[in-house]
Amino acid sequence: MNAEHSLEKLCSTAHFLVIDDFESFRLSIVSMLTSYGAQSIDMAANAQQALNLARYKNYDVILCDFDLGSGKNGQQIIEELRLSERLKRTQLFIMITADTSKEVVLSTREFYPDAFIAKPITKQVFRERLNQLLQQQISLKPINKEIDVKNYSKAISLCAGHITKKSKYRAWCLQTQASLYCELGDISNAKTIYSDVLGKRPIDWAMLGLGRVMYEEKKYQDSKNLYQDIIKRSPYMIEAYDGVSNSCLQMGQLYEAQQALEEAVSFSPRAVKRQSKLGELCLINQNIEAAARAYRHARQYGENSIHDTPELHLNLANCLCDMIEDTASNTNLYISEVEEILDYTSNHFKEDAIVDICASAIRARLQYHSGLHKDASVTLDAAIAKLDTDSIEPVPGLTIAKSLFSSKRGPEAERILLNLYKRFAHDSHWRQRIESQLEEPESYRVRIKAQSFNQQGIQLFEQGDFQGAIGAFQHALRLTPKHTSLNLNFVQVMLAAFQHNERTFTPNLKQDDLKTAQQSLKKLDYLPSSHPQYRRAQYLSKNLNKLITQQKET
């Protein structure tokens, strides 16, 4: 293992980058670094300068203020460097900030800075902290170099050396070793490390790791329970909320999944991807106001970030259009907001032809809502003409389909969505979004009513009131006729009713009722074998055909 070096020796060979918008503070840090022996120090007054410098030079240490005035902040710098893989594990990123609020610290911590140092900085405290970080950096550099080139097996072996010799970095090596086993798909060895560590005492990183292992093993209830235990111990452990949400999603517990993400963003609101994911989940759960809130936050915190993409703005615009079509009050306020978003998006991404098409499609929704049906048709047709609808990508396809449904052009929308479904059914993210539009193109108010009838039908079915259940499902299907689960629920209760009547000799269902059930299954012919309801549909279809055959024979 490497023996400790003096701070002066470490600084003399290291390359530093100091990022702060105040020149006096930059010079103060440079003065301290120089006094420690540093010879190579670059400075940047803003994010753009810093990112340009980091593009062409590998710095050993980056010292960055959180608040850089206008433009990107420190969190957005580290996030961009991480996502673009320009910040290597062998480099140190130290966040310096006068704002030590929970929101700033938790949001930034998600991108793994090596340290936080609070302003004002004293020379002695800075010296001690920097010395500690540089000693760790040089000791663990061989391991991190292997990880940077994705030579995980070698990195695991080097970690084992530290662990065997019980070095001061033994805990770091155990955590790293286990995460690398996970990256290699070796869940068994990762589980052994996490379990051994937890056998001695509960440690958050080991509990998080074991939760990940349980999730990979498809033990979703176990992983959910463990993540919830972590939250009880450490309420600010944001990764645990993500773990709960992901586990709930796998078990179909959509409302609990949403609730977990809402708790996460209440602590760490600046995570743009999580806010966007929350927005999508809220829409699936028919909570349109919560979806708009999440998308607004995503747009707010996405400004200047690497996530400032067209979809970030278009998601909110589409969501607000849903609210406009579903709400009698405040529509003028929403319309003004949508128009502002579309103007910004068209100008900010004017080189992107797809953005212009999507913005036009959303404008058509506004026109149709305002009673300008002919204008809406012209705007929408012009947008569609710019695309090959047979090879359309999901974002413009979903946007145009929404506008077509809003303009009462359902068959055209369905053709686009079915084409998308055939091409993207393998992608769970897009498949879910396409299914949602295919199954429920109606307004949110209508969907909520259908959901209420569905719940009523399930309760009546469980109570043995088959006729009442059939009626409830029929009411729901009149509102959302293409919904997969609703149609399958209806077929299932029809089959149960026929079987019950045969046993009790009360033939109050007719052959036409079976044909109605057949028609419900016919609506689901597009389902691929990968669809989560496919097996259920096949099972019910087989039983229904068998019953129809028996009825004909008798």
C-alpha positions as CSV (number, residue, x, y, z in Angstrom):
1,M,0.0,0.0,0.0
2,N,1.1,3.6,-0.6
3,A,2.7,5.3,2.3
4,E,1.4,8.8,3.1
5,H,3.0,11.7,1.3
6,S,3.3,15.2,2.5
7,L,0.6,17.6,1.3
8,E,3.2,19.8,-0.4
9,K,4.4,16.8,-2.5
10,L,0.9,15.9,-3.4
11,C,0.0,19.4,-4.4
12,S,3.2,20.0,-6.4
13,T,2.2,17.3,-8.9
14,A,-1.5,17.9,-9.0
15,H,-3.5,19.9,-11.5
16,F,-6.2,22.1,-9.9
17,L,-9.3,23.9,-11.3
18,V,-11.0,26.6,-9.2
19,I,-14.5,27.6,-10.2
20,D,-16.2,30.6,-8.6
21,D,-17.9,33.7,-9.9
22,F,-16.1,36.0,-7.4
23,E,-12.6,36.8,-8.4
24,S,-11.6,37.6,-4.8
25,F,-12.6,34.1,-3.7
26,R,-10.9,32.4,-6.6
27,L,-7.7,34.3,-5.7
28,S,-8.0,33.4,-2.1
29,I,-8.3,29.7,-2.9
30,V,-5.3,30.0,-5.3
31,S,-3.3,31.6,-2.6
32,M,-3.9,28.8,-0.2
33,L,-3.2,26.1,-2.8
34,T,0.1,27.9,-3.7
35,S,1.1,28.0,-0.1
36,Y,0.6,24.2,0.0
37,G,3.0,23.8,-2.9
38,A,0.5,23.7,-5.8
39,Q,2.1,24.8,-9.2
40,S,-0.6,24.0,-11.8
41,I,-3.9,26.0,-11.1
42,D,-6.5,27.1,-13.6
43,M,-9.4,29.3,-12.8
44,A,-12.9,29.7,-14.2
45,A,-15.5,32.4,-13.4
46,N,-18.5,30.5,-14.7
47,A,-19.8,27.0,-15.8
48,Q,-19.1,27.4,-19.5
49,Q,-15.4,28.3,-18.9
50,A,-15.1,25.4,-16.5
51,L,-16.6,22.9,-18.8
52,N,-14.5,24.1,-21.7
53,L,-11.3,23.7,-19.6
54,A,-12.4,20.3,-18.3
55,R,-13.0,19.2,-21.9
56,Y,-9.3,19.4,-22.8
57,K,-7.5,18.8,-19.5
58,N,-7.8,16.2,-16.8
59,Y,-7.7,17.9,-13.5
60,D,-6.7,16.0,-10.3
61,V,-8.8,18.3,-8.2
62,I,-11.8,20.5,-9.1
63,L,-13.0,23.0,-6.5
64,C,-16.3,24.4,-7.4
65,D,-18.7,26.9,-5.8
66,F,-22.4,25.9,-5.9
67,D,-23.8,29.3,-6.7
68,L,-22.2,30.7,-9.8
69,G,-24.6,33.5,-10.5
70,S,-26.4,33.2,-13.9
71,G,-26.1,30.0,-16.0
72,K,-25.3,26.6,-14.6
73,N,-24.7,26.1,-10.9
74,G,-22.2,23.7,-9.3
75,Q,-24.6,20.8,-9.1
76,Q,-25.3,21.1,-12.9
77,I,-21.5,21.1,-13.6
78,I,-20.8,17.9,-11.7
79,E,-24.0,16.3,-13.2
80,E,-22.9,17.1,-16.7
81,L,-19.3,16.0,-16.1
82,R,-20.6,12.7,-14.6
83,L,-23.1,12.0,-17.3
84,S,-20.7,12.8,-20.1
85,E,-18.0,10.7,-18.4
86,R,-15.6,13.6,-18.4
87,L,-15.2,13.3,-14.6
88,K,-13.1,10.2,-13.9
89,R,-13.1,8.3,-10.6
90,T,-9.4,9.2,-10.3
91,Q,-10.4,12.9,-10.1
92,L,-11.6,14.8,-7.0
93,F,-14.6,17.1,-7.2
94,I,-15.0,19.3,-4.1
95,M,-18.2,21.4,-3.7
96,I,-17.7,24.7,-1.9
97,T,-20.8,26.5,-0.8
98,A,-22.2,29.1,1.5
99,D,-25.6,27.4,1.1
100,T,-25.7,24.4,3.3
101,S,-29.5,23.9,3.1
102,K,-30.9,20.4,3.0
103,E,-32.1,21.0,-0.6
104,V,-28.7,22.0,-1.9
105,V,-26.7,19.3,0.0
106,L,-29.1,16.4,-0.8
107,S,-29.5,17.3,-4.5
108,T,-25.8,17.7,-5.0
109,R,-24.9,14.6,-3.0
110,E,-26.8,12.5,-5.6
111,F,-23.9,13.1,-8.1
112,Y,-21.3,12.0,-5.6
113,P,-18.9,15.0,-5.0
114,D,-15.9,13.8,-3.0
115,A,-16.5,16.4,-0.3
116,F,-18.5,19.5,0.7
117,I,-16.6,22.4,2.2
118,A,-18.7,25.2,3.7
119,K,-17.8,28.9,3.3
120,P,-16.1,30.8,4.8
121,I,-13.0,28.6,4.5
122,T,-10.2,28.9,7.0
123,K,-6.7,28.0,5.8
124,Q,-6.2,25.3,8.5
125,V,-9.5,23.5,7.9
126,F,-9.0,23.6,4.1
127,R,-5.4,22.2,4.6
128,E,-6.6,19.3,6.7
129,R,-9.5,18.4,4.4
130,L,-7.5,18.6,1.2
131,N,-4.7,16.6,2.7
132,Q,-7.2,13.8,3.7
133,L,-8.7,13.8,0.2
134,L,-5.4,13.7,-1.6
135,Q,-4.0,10.9,0.6
136,Q,-7.1,8.8,-0.2
137,Q,-6.9,9.7,-3.9
138,I,-3.3,8.5,-4.3
139,S,-3.9,5.4,-2.2
140,L,-7.0,4.3,-4.2
141,K,-5.8,5.6,-7.6
142,P,-4.8,2.1,-9.0
143,I,-8.3,0.8,-8.2
144,N,-10.1,3.8,-9.7
145,K,-8.0,3.7,-12.8
146,E,-9.2,0.2,-13.5
147,I,-12.8,1.2,-12.9
148,D,-12.4,4.1,-15.3
149,V,-11.5,1.7,-18.1
150,K,-14.2,-0.8,-16.9
151,N,-11.6,-3.4,-15.9
152,Y,-13.8,-4.4,-13.0
153,S,-12.2,-7.8,-12.3
154,K,-8.8,-6.2,-11.8
155,A,-10.4,-3.5,-9.6
156,I,-12.0,-6.2,-7.5
157,S,-8.7,-7.9,-7.0
158,L,-7.0,-4.7,-6.0
159,C,-9.8,-4.0,-3.5
160,A,-9.2,-7.5,-2.0
161,G,-5.6,-6.5,-1.3
162,H,-6.7,-3.5,0.8
163,I,-9.3,-5.7,2.6
164,T,-6.9,-8.5,3.4
165,K,-4.3,-6.0,4.8
166,K,-7.0,-4.2,6.8
167,S,-6.1,-0.8,5.4
168,K,-7.8,2.4,6.5
169,Y,-9.8,2.3,3.3
170,R,-11.1,-1.3,3.9
171,A,-14.8,-0.1,4.2
172,W,-14.5,1.9,0.9
173,C,-13.0,-1.2,-0.8
174,L,-15.8,-3.5,0.5
175,Q,-18.5,-1.1,-0.8
176,T,-16.7,-0.7,-4.1
177,Q,-16.1,-4.4,-4.5
178,A,-19.7,-5.3,-3.9
179,S,-21.0,-2.6,-6.4
180,L,-18.5,-3.9,-9.0
181,Y,-19.8,-7.5,-8.5
182,C,-23.3,-6.1,-9.2
183,E,-22.0,-4.4,-12.4
184,L,-20.6,-7.7,-13.5
185,G,-23.9,-9.4,-12.8
186,D,-22.3,-11.5,-10.0
187,I,-25.2,-11.0,-7.5
188,S,-24.1,-13.9,-5.3
189,N,-20.8,-12.4,-4.4
190,A,-22.2,-8.9,-3.9
191,K,-24.9,-10.4,-1.6
192,T,-22.2,-12.2,0.5
193,I,-20.4,-8.9,1.1
194,Y,-23.5,-6.9,2.0
195,S,-24.7,-9.7,4.3
196,D,-21.3,-10.1,6.0
197,V,-21.1,-6.3,6.7
198,L,-24.7,-6.2,7.9
199,G,-24.0,-9.2,10.1
200,K,-21.8,-7.0,12.2
201,R,-23.9,-3.8,12.3
202,P,-26.5,-2.0,10.1
203,I,-24.7,0.3,7.6
204,D,-26.7,2.3,5.1
205,W,-24.6,1.6,2.0
206,A,-24.7,-2.2,2.7
207,M,-28.5,-2.0,3.3
208,L,-28.9,-0.1,0.0
209,G,-26.8,-2.7,-1.8
210,L,-28.7,-5.6,-0.3
211,G,-31.9,-3.9,-1.5
212,R,-30.5,-3.7,-5.0
213,V,-29.6,-7.4,-4.8
214,M,-33.1,-8.4,-3.7
215,Y,-34.5,-6.3,-6.6
216,E,-32.2,-8.1,-9.1
217,E,-33.4,-11.4,-7.6
218,K,-37.0,-10.2,-8.3
219,K,-37.8,-10.3,-4.6
220,Y,-39.6,-7.1,-4.9
221,Q,-41.5,-7.2,-1.6
222,D,-38.3,-8.0,0.3
223,S,-36.5,-5.1,-1.4
224,K,-39.3,-2.7,-0.7
225,N,-39.3,-3.7,3.0
226,L,-35.6,-3.2,3.3
227,Y,-35.6,0.2,1.6
228,Q,-38.4,1.2,3.9
229,D,-36.3,0.2,6.9
230,I,-33.5,2.3,5.5
231,I,-35.8,5.3,5.3
232,K,-36.8,4.8,9.0
233,R,-33.1,4.8,10.0
234,S,-32.0,7.6,7.6
235,P,-34.9,9.7,6.2
236,Y,-32.6,11.7,3.9
237,M,-31.3,8.6,2.1
238,I,-32.8,9.5,-1.2
239,E,-31.7,6.3,-3.0
240,A,-34.0,4.3,-0.7
241,Y,-37.1,6.2,-1.9
242,D,-36.1,5.3,-5.5
243,G,-35.7,1.7,-4.4
244,V,-39.2,1.7,-2.8
245,S,-40.7,3.3,-5.9
246,N,-39.0,0.8,-8.3
247,S,-40.1,-2.2,-6.2
248,C,-43.6,-0.9,-6.1
249,L,-43.7,-0.4,-9.8
250,Q,-42.7,-4.0,-10.4
251,M,-45.5,-5.2,-8.1
252,G,-48.1,-2.9,-9.8
253,Q,-48.4,-0.7,-6.7
254,L,-48.5,2.5,-8.7
255,Y,-49.8,4.8,-6.1
256,E,-47.2,3.8,-3.5
257,A,-44.6,4.2,-6.2
258,Q,-45.8,7.7,-6.8
259,Q,-45.9,8.5,-3.1
260,A,-42.2,7.3,-2.7
261,L,-41.1,9.6,-5.5
262,E,-43.1,12.5,-4.0
263,E,-41.3,12.1,-0.7
264,A,-37.9,12.0,-2.5
265,V,-38.5,15.2,-4.4
266,S,-39.7,16.9,-1.2
267,F,-36.1,16.5,0.1
268,S,-34.2,16.7,-3.1
269,P,-36.2,18.7,-5.7
270,R,-33.4,19.5,-8.1
271,A,-33.1,16.0,-9.6
272,V,-34.7,16.6,-13.0
273,K,-35.0,13.0,-14.1
274,R,-36.8,12.0,-11.0
275,Q,-39.2,14.9,-11.3
276,S,-39.9,13.8,-14.9
277,K,-40.4,10.2,-13.8
278,L,-42.8,11.4,-11.1
279,G,-44.7,13.4,-13.7
280,E,-45.2,10.3,-15.9
281,L,-46.3,8.2,-12.9
282,C,-48.8,10.8,-11.8
283,L,-50.3,10.8,-15.3
284,I,-50.7,7.0,-15.2
285,N,-52.4,7.4,-11.8
286,Q,-54.8,10.0,-13.2
287,N,-53.4,12.7,-10.9
288,I,-53.0,15.4,-13.5
289,E,-52.4,18.3,-11.0
290,A,-49.6,16.4,-9.4
291,A,-48.2,15.6,-12.8
292,A,-48.2,19.3,-13.8
293,R,-46.4,20.2,-10.6
294,A,-43.7,17.6,-11.2
295,Y,-43.2,18.7,-14.8
296,R,-43.0,22.4,-13.7
297,H,-40.3,21.5,-11.2
298,A,-38.5,19.4,-13.9
299,R,-38.6,22.4,-16.2
300,Q,-37.5,24.8,-13.5
301,Y,-34.5,22.9,-12.3
302,G,-33.7,21.6,-15.8
303,E,-32.9,25.1,-17.0
304,N,-29.2,25.4,-18.0
305,S,-28.7,21.7,-17.2
306,I,-27.7,18.8,-19.4
307,H,-31.4,17.7,-19.1
308,D,-32.7,20.9,-20.8
309,T,-34.2,18.9,-23.7
310,P,-37.3,19.6,-25.8
311,E,-39.2,16.8,-24.2
312,L,-38.7,18.5,-20.8
313,H,-40.9,21.4,-22.0
314,L,-43.2,19.5,-24.3
315,N,-44.2,17.1,-21.4
316,L,-45.5,20.1,-19.4
317,A,-47.2,21.7,-22.4
318,N,-49.1,18.4,-23.1
319,C,-50.0,18.0,-19.5
320,L,-51.4,21.5,-19.3
321,C,-53.4,20.8,-22.5
322,D,-54.9,17.8,-20.7
323,M,-55.9,20.1,-17.8
324,I,-57.3,22.7,-20.3
325,E,-59.5,20.0,-21.9
326,D,-60.6,18.7,-18.5
327,T,-61.2,21.8,-16.5
328,A,-63.9,24.5,-16.7
329,S,-61.9,27.1,-14.8
330,N,-58.5,28.8,-15.1
331,T,-58.2,27.6,-18.7
332,N,-57.0,31.1,-19.8
333,L,-54.1,30.9,-17.3
334,Y,-53.1,27.4,-18.6
335,I,-53.4,28.6,-22.2
336,S,-51.0,31.5,-21.6
337,E,-48.6,29.1,-19.9
338,V,-48.7,26.6,-22.8
339,E,-48.2,29.4,-25.3
340,E,-45.2,30.7,-23.4
341,I,-43.7,27.1,-23.2
342,L,-44.2,26.6,-27.0
343,D,-42.7,29.9,-27.9
344,Y,-39.7,29.2,-25.7
345,T,-39.2,25.7,-27.0
346,S,-39.6,26.7,-30.6
347,N,-37.0,29.5,-30.2
348,H,-34.6,27.6,-27.9
349,F,-34.5,24.4,-30.1
350,K,-35.2,26.1,-33.5
351,E,-32.7,23.8,-35.3
352,D,-34.7,20.8,-34.4
353,A,-37.4,20.1,-36.9
354,I,-39.2,17.5,-34.7
355,V,-39.6,20.1,-32.0
356,D,-41.4,22.4,-34.4
357,I,-43.7,19.5,-35.4
358,C,-44.5,18.7,-31.8
359,A,-45.1,22.4,-30.9
360,S,-47.5,22.7,-33.9
361,A,-49.4,19.6,-32.8
362,I,-49.8,21.0,-29.3
363,R,-50.9,24.4,-30.8
364,A,-53.6,22.5,-32.7
365,R,-54.9,21.2,-29.4
366,L,-55.2,24.8,-28.1
367,Q,-57.0,25.9,-31.3
368,Y,-59.5,23.1,-31.2
369,H,-60.3,23.8,-27.5
370,S,-60.8,27.5,-28.4
371,G,-63.4,26.4,-31.0
372,L,-61.1,27.1,-34.0
373,H,-61.6,23.6,-35.4
374,K,-60.7,24.4,-39.0
375,D,-57.5,26.2,-37.9
376,A,-56.7,23.2,-35.7
377,S,-57.1,20.8,-38.6
378,V,-54.9,22.9,-40.9
379,T,-52.2,23.2,-38.2
380,L,-52.3,19.5,-37.4
381,D,-52.3,18.3,-41.0
382,A,-49.3,20.5,-41.8
383,A,-47.4,18.9,-38.9
384,I,-48.3,15.4,-39.9
385,A,-47.3,16.1,-43.5
386,K,-43.7,16.7,-42.4
387,L,-43.5,13.2,-41.0
388,D,-43.5,9.6,-42.3
389,T,-46.1,8.2,-40.0
390,D,-44.9,4.6,-40.8
391,S,-41.4,5.3,-39.3
392,I,-42.4,8.0,-36.8
393,E,-40.4,8.1,-33.5
394,P,-42.2,7.9,-30.1
395,V,-42.0,11.5,-29.0
396,P,-43.6,13.1,-32.1
397,G,-45.9,10.1,-32.6
398,L,-47.3,10.3,-29.1
399,T,-47.7,14.1,-29.3
400,I,-49.5,14.0,-32.7
401,A,-51.7,11.1,-31.5
402,K,-52.8,13.2,-28.5
403,S,-53.7,16.1,-30.7
404,L,-55.6,13.8,-33.1
405,F,-57.6,12.4,-30.2
406,S,-58.3,15.9,-28.9
407,S,-59.5,16.9,-32.4
408,K,-61.9,13.9,-32.5
409,R,-59.8,12.1,-35.1
410,G,-59.5,8.9,-33.1
411,P,-58.9,6.3,-36.0
412,E,-55.9,8.3,-37.3
413,A,-54.5,8.5,-33.8
414,E,-54.9,4.7,-33.3
415,R,-53.2,3.9,-36.6
416,I,-50.1,5.9,-35.5
417,L,-50.1,4.4,-32.0
418,L,-50.5,0.8,-33.2
419,N,-47.6,1.3,-35.6
420,L,-45.5,2.7,-32.7
421,Y,-46.6,-0.3,-30.6
422,K,-45.4,-2.8,-33.1
423,R,-42.0,-1.2,-33.4
424,F,-41.4,-0.3,-29.7
425,A,-43.2,-3.0,-27.7
426,H,-39.8,-4.3,-26.6
427,D,-39.1,-1.0,-24.8
428,S,-41.0,-1.1,-21.5
429,H,-40.8,2.7,-21.1
430,W,-42.3,3.5,-24.5
431,R,-44.7,0.5,-24.5
432,Q,-46.3,1.8,-21.3
433,R,-46.8,5.3,-22.6
434,I,-48.2,4.0,-25.9
435,E,-50.5,1.6,-24.1
436,S,-51.8,4.4,-21.9
437,Q,-52.8,6.5,-24.9
438,L,-54.3,3.5,-26.8
439,E,-56.3,2.4,-23.8
440,E,-57.5,5.7,-22.4
441,P,-57.5,8.5,-25.0
442,E,-60.4,10.2,-23.1
443,S,-60.1,13.1,-20.7
444,Y,-58.9,12.6,-17.1
445,R,-62.4,13.3,-15.7
446,V,-63.8,10.5,-17.8
447,R,-60.9,8.1,-16.9
448,I,-61.5,8.7,-13.2
449,K,-65.2,7.9,-13.6
450,A,-64.3,4.7,-15.4
451,Q,-61.9,3.9,-12.7
452,S,-64.6,4.3,-10.1
453,F,-66.9,1.9,-12.0
454,N,-64.1,-0.6,-12.3
455,Q,-63.5,-0.6,-8.5
456,Q,-67.2,-0.9,-8.0
457,G,-67.3,-3.9,-10.4
458,I,-64.4,-5.6,-8.6
459,Q,-66.1,-5.2,-5.2
460,L,-69.5,-6.6,-6.5
461,F,-67.7,-9.5,-8.2
462,E,-65.9,-10.4,-4.9
463,Q,-69.3,-10.2,-3.1
464,G,-70.8,-12.7,-5.7
465,D,-73.1,-10.1,-7.3
466,F,-72.3,-11.0,-10.9
467,Q,-75.1,-9.1,-12.5
468,G,-74.1,-5.9,-10.6
469,A,-70.5,-6.4,-11.5
470,I,-71.3,-6.9,-15.2
471,G,-73.3,-3.7,-15.2
472,A,-70.5,-1.7,-13.5
473,F,-67.9,-2.9,-16.0
474,Q,-70.2,-2.1,-18.9
475,H,-70.6,1.5,-17.5
476,A,-66.8,1.7,-17.3
477,L,-66.3,0.4,-20.8
478,R,-68.7,2.9,-22.2
479,L,-66.4,5.6,-20.9
480,T,-63.0,3.9,-21.8
481,P,-63.8,1.1,-24.3
482,K,-60.3,0.2,-25.1
483,H,-58.8,-0.3,-21.6
484,T,-57.1,-3.6,-21.4
485,S,-57.8,-4.5,-17.7
486,L,-61.4,-3.3,-17.9
487,N,-62.1,-5.5,-20.9
488,L,-60.5,-8.5,-19.2
489,N,-62.3,-7.9,-16.0
490,F,-65.6,-7.8,-18.0
491,V,-64.8,-11.1,-19.7
492,Q,-63.8,-12.7,-16.5
493,V,-67.0,-11.8,-14.7
494,M,-69.1,-12.9,-17.7
495,L,-67.4,-16.3,-17.6
496,A,-67.9,-16.6,-13.8
497,A,-71.6,-15.6,-14.2
498,F,-72.2,-18.3,-16.8
499,Q,-70.5,-21.0,-14.7
500,H,-72.4,-19.8,-11.6
501,N,-75.7,-19.9,-13.5
502,E,-75.1,-23.4,-14.8
503,R,-74.5,-24.6,-11.3
504,T,-77.6,-22.9,-9.9
505,F,-79.8,-23.5,-12.9
506,T,-80.6,-19.7,-13.4
507,P,-80.1,-19.2,-17.1
508,N,-80.5,-15.4,-17.2
509,L,-77.5,-14.8,-19.5
510,K,-77.8,-15.4,-23.2
511,Q,-75.6,-16.3,-26.2
512,D,-75.4,-12.7,-27.2
513,D,-73.7,-11.9,-23.8
514,L,-70.9,-14.3,-24.8
515,K,-70.6,-12.5,-28.1
516,T,-70.2,-9.2,-26.2
517,A,-67.4,-10.8,-24.2
518,Q,-65.8,-12.0,-27.5
519,Q,-65.9,-8.4,-28.8
520,S,-64.1,-7.2,-25.7
521,L,-61.3,-9.7,-26.3
522,K,-61.2,-8.7,-30.0
523,K,-60.2,-5.2,-29.0
524,L,-57.0,-6.7,-27.5
525,D,-55.8,-8.5,-30.5
526,Y,-52.9,-6.1,-30.8
527,L,-51.4,-7.3,-27.5
528,P,-47.9,-8.8,-28.0
529,S,-46.7,-11.7,-25.9
530,S,-44.5,-9.4,-23.9
531,H,-47.5,-7.5,-22.6
532,P,-48.1,-8.1,-18.8
533,Q,-51.8,-8.9,-19.5
534,Y,-51.1,-11.2,-22.5
535,R,-51.3,-14.5,-20.7
536,R,-54.5,-13.5,-18.9
537,A,-56.1,-12.5,-22.2
538,Q,-55.1,-15.9,-23.8
539,Y,-56.4,-17.8,-20.8
540,L,-59.7,-16.0,-20.8
541,S,-60.0,-16.4,-24.6
542,K,-59.4,-20.1,-24.4
543,N,-62.1,-20.5,-21.7
544,L,-64.6,-18.3,-23.5
545,N,-64.2,-20.2,-26.8
546,K,-64.6,-23.4,-24.9
547,L,-67.8,-22.2,-23.3
548,I,-69.2,-20.9,-26.6
549,T,-68.6,-24.3,-28.2
550,Q,-70.4,-26.0,-25.3
551,Q,-73.3,-23.7,-25.7
552,K,-73.6,-24.4,-29.4
553,E,-73.5,-28.1,-28.8
554,T,-76.3,-27.9,-26.3
